[in-house]
Amino acid sequence: MTEKAKSFIDLDTAQVFNILAWIEHNHIVNENQSLIEFFDHAFLRDPYLDDSSELVVMKATQIGWSVLAILKSIWFAKYRGANIVYTLPSKSVVKDFVSPKVDPLIESNPSIKALIGKTDSTALKAIDKRFIYFRGSWEIGAALSISANILVNDEVDRSNQKVLAAYQRRLDDSRRTRPDLGHIWQFSNPSIPGAGVDEKWQMSDQKHWFVKCPLCNYDWYLKFPDNINFETQSYICAKCHRDLPDDARRRGRWVNKRESDISGYWISQMMIPWHPASKIIKDSEGDQEIFYNFTLGLPYISKDYTVDRQTILDCINPDANPRTNVAIGVDNGRVKHYVIGNRYGIFQVGVTESWDEIEDLRNRYSAYMVIDALPYPNVPQRLVKQYPGKVFVNYYSTDRKAREVLKWGDKDKRGVVYSDRTKIIDSVVADLHTQDIWFNLTLTDLEEYIYHWGQLYRTVEESAQGIKVPKWETIEGKPDHFAHATVYWYIALQRTLNQGGVILPQRPKKEEVNPTISIEHTMPALNINEVIERAKRNARRRKRRT
């Protein structure tokens, strides 16, 4: 044990059942044979000792958390008699986690190896008389067959949330018979705001690592870019702007923002003594999503990749709408969500459980209508037959080879439209960002509508072949129906203009009696940046003309 480590723990007075004393007394090392110490890792001291029933950590990478989770699991199994379920996103990730991290850590520490029983596999390890189960979070069956005293959810944001919820129910019996346990530990690099670990962290006490400037005594947590001097590539005090020594970051303290029964920590690489400012600066010059999620440990989503409240507010134009040449989009479901408008703007949004009401709306305006084909196809197909050439059912497609954004069916497929899901949503989002879609409604009318758009976000996934594929995702368990109803309206609007291709309707001047429409046939949207740039160019051209 180093002299630096001794400064944080007095082993003469520490009890053996203190996990930090256990670690230091047994000279435990990590999988790379480095001694676990609490000089540079002072920020982990409180999380190691935290015995809260709910623990959530929103974190960066390369901070030593995986070792903490493993050691804490082993300690609770041995000294608290806990059976533990440790979840990871998939079965393959379990293997990739246990083999290079858990097994070497056990082999490197005789005091831990002595605790391992006869059962010692990738998926299950006996610790004295208790067990640690390593499971993938996509295995709903496994979640139903194991009872646990502690549930550890690693990489929450990359896990199946429904399966995690099923695992949580396996703690019910433990909370009844072992009120001292029944713990849930959840941690992850975050993804987007309001989802995964960020959603839980927002409900926690939100502990921040406060660092005191030794020169001006300003005491606050580190933020990017406030605490970075880009010229000298050093950390600085956000108040006096003088250099902040590593020891100041090392000797910070946790301060909770609010009161909560959920214990939450936010860990950024900026507070880690061995991560220099130069690394933070270099990371900031790369992909912003990776920088925020993995370096700063913060959720991130580009404004160009979503439709937020301000995007909709900027598109509100309460002028009267003539309500002619109307298009309607309907998101199918037990509750139907609909969007009604024309080239002047969207003038009505709403919900109904009645297909009769949907049909009445179509007849009232003699509207073109596009309805989601699923999950209840019978009535939409009847309406297609009853109103040929006026009502269509939409199927989202994901054919990456197809160049069309939209494809209208013919012959026996007449009344069907196929839309490339990613590209058509890209186009709608681009038009909202450039205010090429108006809302002839008030903010009060649009509150739920805005909420639905806020649950949809664009991400990029890598296929098994290493190909990066963009796609729109919805925060799990959150509604996005009005967003899709808008897409179907956008498709139906094309029929009112009697044109092919993806449309960009020009806003009519308020003083015009017979405004003209500008239509652009677009190439497939390879990514949203191209779509947005295209839409911005057209917006500038229209502005010059008007």
C-alpha positions in Angstrom: 0.0 0.0 0.0 1.4 3.4 -1.0 1.9 6.4 1.4 -0.6 8.3 -0.7 -3.3 5.6 -0.2 -2.7 5.6 3.5 -3.7 9.3 3.7 -7.2 8.3 2.8 -7.8 5.3 5.1 -6.5 4.6 8.6 -6.3 0.8 8.7 -5.6 0.8 12.4 -9.2 2.0 13.1 -10.9 0.6 10.0 -13.1 -2.5 10.3 -12.6 -5.6 8.1 -16.2 -5.2 6.9 -15.3 -1.8 5.4 -14.9 -2.6 1.7 -12.0 0.0 1.3 -10.2 -1.5 4.2 -10.7 -5.0 2.7 -9.3 -3.8 -0.6 -6.2 -2.2 0.9 -5.6 -4.9 3.6 -5.5 -7.5 0.8 -3.4 -5.3 -1.6 -6.0 -6.0 -4.3 -4.9 -5.2 -7.8 -7.0 -4.7 -11.0 -6.8 -6.9 -14.1 -3.7 -5.0 -15.3 -1.8 -5.7 -12.0 -2.1 -2.1 -10.8 -2.8 -1.6 -7.1 -6.2 -0.3 -6.3 -5.6 3.0 -4.5 -7.6 6.0 -3.4 -5.2 8.9 -4.1 -5.9 9.4 -7.8 -9.2 7.5 -7.3 -10.5 9.6 -4.4 -13.7 10.2 -6.4 -14.5 6.5 -6.1 -14.2 6.3 -2.4 -17.8 7.4 -1.7 -19.3 5.2 -4.4 -17.5 2.2 -3.0 -19.0 2.8 0.4 -22.4 3.8 -0.8 -25.0 1.4 0.6 -28.1 3.1 -0.8 -30.9 0.8 -2.0 -30.8 2.6 -5.3 -27.5 3.8 -6.9 -27.3 5.4 -10.3 -24.1 6.5 -12.0 -23.9 8.5 -15.2 -20.3 8.2 -16.2 -17.5 8.7 -18.7 -15.2 5.8 -19.8 -11.8 5.0 -18.4 -12.5 5.9 -14.8 -12.1 2.5 -13.0 -15.8 1.9 -12.6 -15.9 -1.7 -14.0 -13.4 -2.8 -11.3 -15.4 -1.1 -8.7 -18.6 -2.9 -9.8 -16.8 -6.3 -9.8 -15.1 -5.8 -6.4 -18.2 -4.4 -4.8 -20.3 -7.4 -6.1 -17.7 -9.9 -4.7 -17.6 -8.1 -1.3 -21.4 -8.0 -1.0 -21.6 -11.7 -1.9 -19.0 -12.6 0.7 -19.7 -10.3 3.6 -23.4 -9.4 3.2 -24.5 -12.8 2.0 -26.0 -11.4 -1.2 -26.9 -13.3 -4.4 -26.2 -10.9 -7.2 -27.4 -10.6 -10.8 -25.0 -8.6 -13.0 -26.6 -7.7 -16.4 -24.9 -6.5 -19.6 -26.5 -5.7 -22.9 -26.1 -9.1 -24.6 -24.8 -12.6 -24.1 -21.7 -11.9 -26.2 -20.9 -8.8 -24.1 -21.1 -10.9 -21.0 -18.3 -13.1 -22.4 -16.3 -10.1 -23.5 -16.7 -8.7 -20.0 -16.1 -11.7 -17.8 -13.1 -13.2 -19.7 -10.9 -10.1 -19.9 -11.9 -8.3 -16.7 -13.5 -10.5 -14.1 -11.4 -13.7 -14.5 -8.0 -11.9 -14.6 -9.0 -9.8 -11.5 -9.8 -13.1 -9.7 -6.6 -14.8 -10.8 -4.5 -11.8 -9.8 -5.7 -11.7 -6.2 -5.2 -14.7 -4.0 -7.6 -13.4 -1.4 -10.4 -13.2 -3.9 -9.5 -16.5 -5.6 -9.8 -18.2 -2.2 -13.5 -17.1 -2.1 -14.4 -18.8 -5.4 -16.3 -22.0 -5.0 -16.6 -25.0 -7.3 -19.0 -23.2 -9.7 -16.8 -20.9 -11.8 -18.0 -20.3 -15.3 -18.5 -17.2 -17.5 -22.1 -17.0 -16.5 -22.0 -18.0 -12.9 -19.5 -17.7 -10.1 -19.9 -19.0 -6.6 -18.6 -16.7 -3.9 -18.4 -18.6 -0.6 -22.1 -19.7 -0.2 -23.5 -17.1 -2.6 -23.6 -16.6 -6.4 -23.0 -13.9 -8.9 -25.0 -14.4 -12.1 -23.7 -12.7 -15.3 -26.6 -12.3 -17.7 -27.4 -10.5 -21.0 -30.3 -8.0 -20.8 -32.0 -9.5 -23.9 -32.8 -12.8 -22.1 -36.3 -12.3 -20.8 -36.5 -16.0 -19.8 -33.4 -15.7 -17.6 -34.8 -12.7 -15.9 -37.8 -14.8 -14.7 -35.8 -17.7 -13.3 -33.4 -16.0 -10.9 -34.1 -14.4 -7.5 -31.5 -11.9 -6.3 -30.6 -9.7 -3.4 -28.7 -7.1 -5.6 -29.2 -6.2 -9.2 -26.3 -4.7 -11.1 -27.3 -3.1 -14.5 -24.1 -2.3 -16.4 -24.4 -0.3 -19.7 -28.0 0.6 -19.0 -28.4 2.7 -22.2 -27.4 -0.2 -24.4 -29.7 -2.7 -22.7 -33.3 -3.8 -23.3 -35.3 -1.7 -20.8 -38.2 -4.1 -20.6 -35.8 -7.0 -19.6 -34.2 -4.7 -17.0 -37.7 -4.0 -15.5 -38.3 -7.8 -15.4 -35.1 -8.3 -13.5 -36.1 -5.6 -11.0 -39.1 -7.6 -10.0 -36.8 -10.5 -9.0 -35.8 -8.3 -6.0 -39.3 -8.3 -4.5 -38.8 -11.3 -2.3 -35.4 -10.1 -1.1 -36.9 -6.8 0.0 -39.4 -8.7 2.1 -36.9 -11.2 3.7 -33.8 -9.1 3.6 -34.7 -5.5 4.2 -31.0 -4.6 4.4 -30.6 -5.6 0.8 -32.8 -5.5 -2.3 -30.4 -3.0 -3.9 -30.3 -1.8 -7.5 -27.1 -0.4 -9.0 -27.4 1.1 -12.4 -24.6 2.8 -14.4 -23.8 3.6 -18.0 -22.3 6.0 -20.4 -25.4 8.1 -21.2 -26.9 8.3 -24.7 -29.6 10.9 -25.2 -31.4 13.3 -22.7 -34.3 11.8 -20.8 -33.5 8.2 -21.6 -31.6 5.3 -19.9 -29.3 6.3 -17.1 -30.0 10.1 -17.6 -33.7 9.5 -16.8 -32.9 7.8 -13.6 -30.1 10.2 -12.7 -32.5 13.1 -13.0 -34.6 11.5 -10.2 -31.5 11.1 -8.0 -29.8 13.5 -5.6 -27.4 14.4 -8.5 -24.0 14.4 -6.8 -21.4 16.6 -8.5 -17.6 16.5 -7.8 -16.8 20.0 -6.4 -13.3 21.3 -6.8 -11.9 24.3 -4.9 -9.5 26.7 -6.6 -6.5 27.1 -4.2 -6.0 30.7 -5.4 -9.4 32.3 -5.2 -11.3 29.6 -3.2 -14.1 29.3 -5.8 -15.7 26.0 -5.2 -17.7 24.4 -8.0 -17.8 21.4 -10.4 -15.8 21.3 -13.6 -17.6 22.1 -16.9 -16.7 22.1 -20.5 -15.4 24.5 -21.9 -15.5 26.8 -18.8 -12.6 25.1 -17.1 -10.3 24.6 -20.1 -7.7 27.0 -21.4 -7.4 25.9 -25.0 -4.1 27.9 -25.7 -2.1 26.5 -22.7 -4.1 23.2 -22.8 -4.6 23.3 -19.1 -7.4 23.2 -16.5 -8.4 26.5 -15.1 -10.6 28.0 -12.5 -13.9 29.2 -14.1 -13.8 32.3 -11.9 -10.2 33.6 -11.7 -9.1 31.8 -14.9 -5.8 30.8 -13.4 -4.4 27.2 -13.7 -6.1 24.6 -11.6 -3.5 22.1 -10.3 -4.2 18.3 -10.6 -4.2 18.1 -6.8 -7.2 20.3 -6.6 -9.1 18.0 -8.9 -7.8 15.0 -6.9 -9.1 16.4 -3.6 -12.6 17.4 -4.6 -15.7 16.3 -2.8 -19.2 15.1 -3.7 -22.0 17.6 -3.3 -25.6 16.6 -3.9 -27.8 19.0 -5.8 -31.1 17.9 -4.4 -32.6 15.5 -1.8 -33.7 12.1 -3.1 -33.8 8.5 -1.9 -31.8 7.6 -5.1 -28.1 8.1 -4.8 -26.7 9.5 -8.0 -23.2 10.3 -9.2 -22.1 12.1 -12.4 -18.4 11.2 -13.3 -16.6 13.1 -16.1 -13.1 12.6 -17.3 -12.5 16.3 -16.5 -12.4 15.4 -12.8 -10.0 12.4 -13.2 -6.4 13.4 -12.3 -4.8 11.3 -14.9 -6.8 12.7 -17.9 -5.0 15.9 -19.0 -6.8 18.9 -20.5 -5.0 18.1 -23.8 -7.0 14.9 -24.0 -10.3 16.6 -23.4 -9.5 19.2 -26.0 -8.6 16.5 -28.6 -11.7 14.6 -27.8 -13.8 17.7 -28.2 -12.6 18.1 -31.8 -14.1 14.7 -32.9 -17.6 13.3 -33.0 -19.7 15.3 -30.5 -21.9 12.5 -29.5 -18.9 10.4 -28.6 -17.3 13.3 -26.8 -20.3 14.1 -24.6 -21.3 10.5 -23.9 -17.9 9.0 -23.3 -15.6 11.8 -22.3 -17.9 14.1 -20.4 -20.4 11.4 -19.3 -23.3 13.6 -20.5 -26.3 12.8 -22.7 -26.2 14.5 -26.0 -28.3 14.9 -29.1 -27.7 17.4 -31.9 -30.5 19.9 -32.5 -30.3 19.0 -36.2 -31.1 15.4 -35.2 -34.3 16.0 -33.3 -37.3 18.3 -33.2 -37.4 20.1 -29.9 -39.9 22.6 -28.5 -38.2 25.6 -30.0 -38.2 24.1 -33.4 -42.1 23.8 -33.3 -42.5 27.3 -31.7 -40.5 28.8 -34.6 -43.0 27.3 -37.0 -46.2 28.6 -35.4 -48.1 31.0 -37.7 -51.6 31.6 -36.4 -52.9 33.1 -39.7 -56.2 31.7 -41.0 -56.0 28.6 -43.1 -58.4 28.3 -46.2 -58.7 24.6 -45.4 -58.8 23.6 -49.1 -56.7 20.8 -50.8 -56.4 19.1 -47.4 -54.1 16.2 -46.5 -54.5 14.0 -43.4 -52.0 11.7 -41.8 -53.2 9.0 -39.4 -51.0 6.9 -37.0 -52.8 3.6 -36.6 -53.5 2.1 -33.2 -56.2 1.6 -30.6 -56.0 5.3 -30.2 -55.6 7.0 -33.6 -53.5 10.2 -33.8 -54.1 12.5 -36.8 -52.6 15.5 -38.3 -54.6 17.7 -40.8 -53.3 20.5 -43.0 -52.4 21.7 -46.5 -49.7 23.7 -48.2 -50.6 26.7 -46.0 -49.8 24.7 -42.8 -51.1 22.2 -40.3 -54.4 23.4 -38.8 -55.6 20.5 -36.7 -54.1 17.7 -34.6 -56.0 15.3 -32.5 -56.7 11.8 -31.2 -59.7 9.5 -31.4 -60.5 5.8 -30.8 -63.1 5.9 -33.6 -62.4 4.9 -37.2 -65.8 6.5 -38.0 -64.4 9.9 -36.8 -61.3 9.4 -39.0 -63.6 8.7 -42.0 -65.8 11.7 -41.1 -62.7 14.0 -41.1 -61.7 12.7 -44.5 -65.2 13.3 -45.9 -65.5 16.8 -44.3 -62.5 18.0 -46.2 -62.6 15.6 -49.2 -59.0 15.0 -48.1 -56.2 12.9 -49.3 -55.3 10.6 -46.5 -52.4 8.3 -45.7 -52.8 5.8 -42.8 -50.2 3.7 -41.2 -50.9 0.1 -42.4 -50.2 -1.5 -39.0 -51.0 -2.8 -36.5 -54.7 -2.9 -37.3 -55.0 -3.2 -41.1 -58.7 -4.1 -41.7 -60.3 -0.7 -41.5 -57.5 1.2 -43.4 -57.8 -1.4 -46.2 -61.5 -0.9 -46.3 -61.1 2.9 -46.6 -58.6 2.4 -49.4 -61.2 0.4 -51.4 -64.0 2.8 -50.5 -62.1 5.9 -51.5 -59.8 4.9 -54.4 -57.1 7.4 -55.2 -57.9 9.4 -52.1 -56.9 7.0 -49.2 -53.6 5.1 -49.0 -51.9 2.9 -46.5 -48.2 3.4 -45.8 -45.6 0.8 -45.2 -42.2 2.0 -43.9 -39.3 0.4 -45.8 -35.6 0.1 -45.1 -34.3 -0.9 -48.5 -30.9 0.7 -48.6 -30.4 0.0 -52.3 -33.6 1.8 -53.3 -33.1 5.4 -54.4 -36.7 6.5 -54.0 -37.8 8.1 -50.8 -41.4 7.2 -51.8 -42.8 4.6 -54.0 -46.5 4.5 -54.9 -48.0 1.1 -55.6 -49.8 0.2 -58.8 -52.0 -2.6 -60.2 -52.8 -4.9 -57.2 -50.8 -2.6 -54.9 -52.8 0.5 -55.9 -53.6 2.4 -52.7 -50.3 1.4 -51.1 -47.3 3.7 -50.6 -43.9 2.6 -49.5 -41.7 5.2 -47.8 -38.0 4.9 -46.8 -38.5 5.4 -43.0 -35.2 7.2 -42.4 -35.2 9.4 -45.5 -38.8 10.5 -45.2 -38.4 11.4 -41.5 -35.1 13.2 -42.4 -37.1 15.3 -45.0 -39.9 16.2 -42.5 -37.3 17.2 -39.8 -35.3 19.3 -42.3 -38.5 21.2 -43.3 -39.3 21.8 -39.6 -35.9 23.2 -38.9 -36.0 25.5 -41.9 -39.6 26.5 -41.1 -41.0 25.1 -44.4 -43.9 23.6 -42.4 -46.2 26.0 -40.6 -48.6 25.4 -37.8 -51.8 27.4 -37.9 -52.4 26.6 -34.2 -51.6 27.9 -30.8 -49.0 26.6 -28.4 -51.8 25.2 -26.2 -53.0 23.1 -29.1 -49.5 21.7 -29.7 -48.3 20.7 -26.2 -48.8 17.0 -26.6 -47.7 17.2 -30.2 -44.4 18.7 -29.1 -43.9 16.1 -26.5 -44.3 13.3 -29.0 -41.7 14.8 -31.3 -39.3 15.1 -28.4 -39.2 11.3 -28.0 -37.8 10.7 -31.5 -34.1 11.0 -32.2 -31.7 10.1 -34.9 -28.8 7.7 -34.3 -26.2 5.8 -36.4 -25.8 2.0 -35.9 -23.0 -0.1 -37.3 -24.0 -3.2 -39.1 -22.3 -6.6 -38.8 -20.4 -5.7 -42.0 -19.1 -2.5 -40.4 -21.5 -0.2 -42.4 -22.8 2.8 -40.5 -26.6 3.0 -41.0 -28.6 6.0 -39.8 -32.0 5.4 -38.3 -34.7 7.1 -36.2 -35.3 5.7 -32.8 -37.9 6.4 -30.1 -37.1 6.5 -26.4 -38.3 3.2 -25.1 -41.8 3.4 -23.7 -42.4 6.9 -24.8 -45.1 8.0 -27.3 -44.1 9.3 -30.8 -47.5 9.0 -32.6 -47.9 12.6 -33.6 -44.5 12.6 -35.2 -45.4 9.7 -37.4 -48.9 11.1 -38.2 -47.0 14.2 -39.4 -44.9 12.0 -41.7 -48.1 10.4 -43.2 -49.6 13.9 -43.6 -46.4 15.0 -45.4 -46.8 12.0 -47.8 -50.5 12.7 -48.3 -49.8 16.4 -49.1 -47.9 15.2 -52.2 -51.2 13.9 -53.7 -52.8 17.3 -53.2 -50.1 18.8 -55.4 -50.3 16.1 -58.0 -46.6 15.7 -58.2 -44.0 13.0 -57.5 -40.8 13.2 -55.5 -40.3 14.7 -52.0 -42.0 18.0 -51.7 -40.8 21.3 -50.2 -43.9 23.5 -50.3 -43.1 27.2 -50.6 -44.7 29.3 -47.9 -47.4 31.5 -49.5 -47.0 35.3 -49.0 -49.7 36.6 -46.7 -50.9 39.1 -49.3 -51.1 36.6 -52.2 -54.5 35.4 -53.4 -53.2 32.6 -55.6 -49.8 31.7 -54.3 -47.6 29.4 -56.4 -46.0 26.3 -55.1 -42.3 25.4 -55.5 -41.6 21.7 -55.7 -38.2 20.1 -55.7 -37.5 16.5 -56.7 -34.8 15.4 -54.3 -32.2 12.7 -54.4 -32.4 10.2 -51.5 -31.3 11.7 -48.2 -28.1 9.9 -47.4 -27.8 11.7 -44.1 -29.7 14.4 -42.4 -27.0 17.0 -42.8 -27.3 16.8 -46.5 -31.1 17.1 -46.2 -30.9 20.1 -43.9 -28.4 21.9 -46.1 -30.6 21.3 -49.1 -33.6 22.7 -47.3 -31.6 25.7 -46.1 -30.5 26.5 -49.7 -34.1 26.4 -50.9 -35.3 28.5 -47.9 -32.7 31.2 -48.8 -33.8 31.1 -52.5 -37.4 31.5 -51.5 -36.5 34.4 -49.1 -34.8 36.2 -52.0 -37.8 35.7 -54.2 -40.2 37.0 -51.6 
